[in-house]
């Protein structure tokens, strides 16, 4: 964790942004996988981590907005725990690391919250996403677990989003560390990508690389020759010469900061002419995003300008036609890219998604566009120095979607269906890097850039 002053400053800043009442931040508990003692890998709640830094299960923190008093609730281990887990720091010691002097056993949380509720004070909490925390909130506040998300404090959500959106120098170092692990994962995958190799084997090696340098993967690895399926977790295929392998994966470093990269490479190490054409269009989209992502521009504008580069490129190949501005305004390009350009990244790979995408990626100024494709853009708002976002354009040939649109004659003024039909066996290409918005532009995160040009990719695959 960072030094305690970091957490003290963050909590003080949070208190400044919330008018009155108690701020209740719940950590996560262990989650059983198939029986109580066999748990999933523990993952702390990211906002609890951000404000208290403690990566142990079974904690909660309260900040009293009016008095400034901060309290940490958790239980000291008993002898049985020590026998099985070894000696553990006390709650008081953990409190000191987080800069919190007042600590209590976890059961005292109930009386503290109930006293505030009885006194008519506002208790601010974030939208719970784990069922045990929904039940805990019901016990603490009387709000039924099934509706607890609806009663979350929008004031607290907005305050947390405003703080967590802008990454500090020390956070950027952690994200760079996660990106460096991502480099190792993806270059290992490129070297292994040969005909006859099982997708599962490469995905497993990547997960192992993530685990050996950091905490684990930042989300379940997406790796498939069927890259046209956007989030393909089915790794049952065996690589075949002439196909493309799309790999979307990242690491969570030891301090729980994330990376998220995508590369698409030719099985066997050489792109065909048809693959090169589409690949270079996606790469041009990626370059456009980097050129245009800077303070002052909205990410929605960046997304739309990237869609125009995609449509222009596809027109040059005879797959689209007509006026490109009109085609993108109508949403015709979404046949090929039915997703958004990117999302915030930090302690979560989709940073703060639990708080509600509308509060993280949008604001009063920039509202979501409800059109197929662009409606999936998670991050649309105006860029600021210190934002970390992903830049992930793609081009996919999804047979079922092509069939549907073709049969409906959708956007027939802009789509050359006869030509598109011939690409139904193509798969998909996505290229993704993680970028930091700087004072006057943006820069890639990570010490070394994962090979991305056709020359770089073919070189590493044939070394
Ligand atoms: N790269 C995976 C995702 O953005 O969901």
Boltz pocket constraint, residues with backbone or C-beta under 6 A from the ligand:
constraints:
  - pocket:
      binder: B
      contacts: [[A, 219], [A, 248], [A, 249], [A, 260], [A, 261], [A, 343]]
      max_distance: 6.0
